Amino acid sequence: MREVTSGNAMDALGYVTYPSKSLITASYVSEGDYIMYGYGAGYFTAIPDAAQVLVRMDGSKELLEGFLPAGDGLKAFKDNSIQAISYREDGMNVVLFANTLTNKVHQRDEFTFVANAAFCAVSHDFKDVRYNAWYAGTVDAVVDAGLMGGTAPDAFNPDGAVSREMVATTLYRIAGSPEVEGDELDAFTDAADIHDWARDAMLWAVQEKVLEGGNGALRPRDTATRQELAAIFYRNAGSQKAEGDNLKDFADVDTIADWAKDAANWCAANGIIKGIENVDVHGSLSFSPKTTAVRAQLAAMLLRLAPAQD
C-alpha cells in the first residue's frame, strides 16, 4: 500500500539506508551513496510478507531539500519510511519504488536501479549468497552450468556440508548424465540410504570407480573432507600422478593422509584445490585435508576441474 505525504507535496532529496543486501542496491552501497531523490512524496505503508525492503528513508537525518508541506504525512515520510521493495513469489519478480527517481537533472538513479534490477532478475538471487561474497559469481556459474542447484528456491546453502552422494552427482553431471543400469549398488549394505535424486549418479560413480566403499558400505550421506574430495577428483580424472612437489607451499602438508597425497598433489598442480589462507600467518595457506568441505568450496573446485580433465 502506498501513501503520499499530502496532496500538494512534490519532491524530496534526502538520506536513505539499505536495510537488506541485494544486487539491486549493491553499487550504491559500494560507492557509499546514501542520498536519493524522489518525485511524488510517496512511501509504502504495507508490503507483502515475502517482500525484501531495499531502501528506507534515514529517520536519523533531516531532508536536504524538497517541497513537502508540514504535517503527519511529512513525519511519516521522514521516519524510516519504505521507499523501495523487491518481491519474488509464485513466478512474480518485481521491484517497486514509491516515487519516480527522474526529474530535471536527477537522471542517474532511475537508470542505474533499472539496470541493477535487470541484472538481478537474470542472476540467481539466493538470499544466503551475499552479493559481495567471494563465491557469489562461482555460485551463479555452477548453477548456470547445471552442475549444482539450490537447496531451496531462494537458498544455496554455501556453508552447508558436502556429502559423498552430492559430489558424485556433480561429477555425473559433468560427464553428461549418461544412462546407467546395473546392480552394483546391491553389493553395499547401505545402498538403501542413497537418495532417489542421487541413485543414478552413485551407480555411475561406482561403475567408473570414482567412488569406493569401505567395509561393505558406500556411505552416501556421509560428509566429505577436502582430502576425500581430492581423491574423488583424482580418480575421476584417471589417477595420473602430477610431476613435482606441488604441496610444499601448504603449511599443513604433513597432515594429509598418505592415501590422499598423490590426489592432493594432482589437485594442487592443476589449481583445483588452492588452500585456505591462515588468519594468523599472512600469506600462509593450509590444505585443511581433514576439514569437511562446504558447498561454496565444491562449486569453486568444480569450475576448476573441467579444464584439468581436458
N, C-alpha and C positions, 0 to 999 in steps of 0.2 A: 504494500500500500504506500502511495506517495502523497506527501503533503507539501504545501508551499507556505513560506513564512507569512505572506499576505497577498492580497490580490494585486497590489501595485508594486510589489517587490521586483527587482530586476536581476542584479548580479552580485557576485562577491569574489574577492581574491583573499584566500586565507590559508592557514597552515592545516595540514592533514596528517593522519597516521595511516599506516598499512598494517592492520592487525593480523593478517594471515599471510603466509608465504605463498606466492603464486608467480608463475611466469608472466602473468599479465602486468604485475607491478614491479617485477624484478629489476628492470632497467632504472626505474625511479629510485628504488632502494639503493642500488649500487652507486648511483650518482649523488645520493644524498639530497634528492629533490623532494621536499616535503611541502611544496606550495602548489595549490591548484586553483584554477579559475573555473567558475561555473556560472552559466547564464540560465536563469529560471528560478533560482532561490528555492529549490525543492530539496526534499530529503525523504528517505524511506522510513516509515514508522512500523512496518511489519513486513517480514520476508519469510520465504519457505524454510522449514526446519533444516532442510538439507543444503541450504544456500551457504556460500562462503562469503563473508564480508571482506571486501577488498580495500575499501577506503572509508575512513571516518574523518569528520572534522576534528581538529585538535582542540578540545574544550579548554585546555590549559593556556591557550594563547588567543589574543584578540585578532579580529579580522584586519587585514592590511588595508583594504578599501572595498567599496561596494555601495549599492543602493538597496538597503534593506530597512524599511521602517521599523521603529522600535515596537516591542510588544512580545506576547508569549511565543509567537511564531519565530521571531528572531532568536529568543533564548533557546528554544528547542533546536533550531538550526545550528547554533554555535556549540551546543552541549553534546559533543561527540556524536553528532547525527550521522547516520549511514548514508554515504554518498555513492557507493558502487558495490555491486554484488556479482558473483558468478554462481550459476545454478546448473547442475547436471543431474538428471534423473529421468528414467524411462525414455531414453533416447533424446531428451531435450538437452541442449547445450547452449546456454545464453549468458551474455554479460550485459548487465544493465547499469547505467549511470543515472543518477537522479536529475542531472542537468546536462544541457549541451555544453561542451567544453570549448567550442569555437565561437568567437565573436571578435570582430575588429582585428587586432594584431595577435590575439591569442589563438594561434593555429596549431602549434606543435602537439599539445597534449592529446587532442582528439585523434589525430592521425597515428600517433605513437601507440596509444592504447588500443586502437583498432588493429594495428599491425601485431602488437603483442598478443591480443586475444586470438587473432587468426593463427598465429604460430602455436599458441597453447592448444587450440582446437585440434590441430593435426599431431600434437605430441601426446604422449601417454601421461596424463596428468594424475599419476598416482599420488595420493595425499601424503604417503610416507616417504616420498622421494623428493627431498628438498631441491629447489632449482639450482642451488649453489653447491650441492654435494658432489664429491669427486666422481661419483658413479652415475650422475644424472644422465649424461649423454650415453654412457655404456648401457644403461637400462633401456633407453629408447632404441638403441641399436639392436640389442638381442631380442627385444620384443618384435621389432620390425622384421627381423630375420626369421622369426618364428621358432627361435631356439628356446626361449623361456616365455612364460606368461605371468600374469599377476596371480597372487594367491586369493584375490577378491577383485571385483570390478574396479575398485579405486585403491588397491593396495598391492605393492610388490613385495613387501617384507624384506627389505635389503639386508637386514641384520639377522634374518632367520637362518637357522642351521641347515646345511645341505645334507640330504640323505643319499644313500647309495643308489636308490632307485631314481632319484631326481637326476643324478649325474648320468646314469645310464640313459635316461630319457633324452637329455640334451644331446648326447653323442649319437643316439639313434636318429635324432632329427637332423644332425649334421650329415649323417650317412644317407639321408633322403627318405627315412622311414620305410625301408623295404618291407614287403610282405614276409612274414615268417611263419613257420609251422614246425612242430616237433614237440617231444615230450621231455626235453632235457631238464625242465624245471621240476619235474616229478622226483628227481633224484635228491632234492633238498627238503629237509624236514620242515622248513618254514616257508615253503612256496605259497601257502595259503595267506601269508602276511603281505604278499605283493598287492598293491592297489591295482584296481582294474585299469586305470589310466597308464600304468607302467608295465603291464604284463608283456606286451609285445616287445617293448624296449629291453626288459630284463631277459627275455628269451633270446633276443638278438645278441645282447651283451655276453651271455653265457656261451652261445654258439660261436661267437667271434673271439672268445677268450679275453674279452675286455674286462669282465668281472670274474673274480674267483671266489669260491666259497671256502669255508673252513669248518672242520668237524661236522660236515654234513649240512651246514647252514649257509644260506646266502645273505642273510641279514639285510633285507631290502630297506627296512625303515631305520636302520642304524645311521647315526650321523657319520660323516666322512671327515677325517682330518686332512690337513693340507698335504701331508706326505702320501696319504692314501689317494688323494686326487692326482698327485704327480704320478703314482704308479698306474692308475687307471688311464690317464692320458698317454703315458709311455707305451702301455700295451696296445692301446687303440692305434697308435702311430706305427706299430710294428716292432717296438723294442730294439731299435737300432741305437747303440751306445753313441754318446756325443764325445767328441775329442776334447782333451784338455780338462783342467780343473775349473769348472765354472761355478763352484760353490765357495771358493776361497774368500769372497767378499762378505759372506754371511757370518755374523758373529757367533751364531749357534749351530754351525755346521756339524759339530760333534754330537749333537742331539738327534740328528737324522738317523733313523734306523738303518742297519746295514742293507736290509732287503729293499729299501727305498732310495738308496744313494745313486744308483745308476739312473733311476727315473727322475730324481730331483736334479741331477746334473744335466740331464737332457732338457728338462723344463727350464732350467736357468739358462742353458745355452741358447734356447730358442725364445727366450724372453716371455715365456708363458707364466711363470711364477717369478715375480720381481722382488718379493720380500716386503716386509713391513718395517717402516722406519722406527728405530728405537728412540723413544721420547727422551730418555736420559742421556743418550750419547748422540750428538748431532752428526748426521751423515752415516750412522751405523745402521745396517739392515739385519733383520732376522728372517730366517726362512719360516720360523714358527711351525715346525713339522707336525707337532702333536696338538696344535690348536685346531679346533673344529672350524671348518670352512663355512663361510656365510654366503648368502645368495648374491650379494653385490660383488664379492670376490670371484665367485664362479662365473658371473656374467662377464667380467673383465677377462678372465682366463679363456673363456670360450672364443671371444673375439680375436685373441692372440693365437689360439690353437689352430684355426683353419689355415692360415698361411704356413705354419710349421709343418703341416701334413701334406702340402702340395709338392 
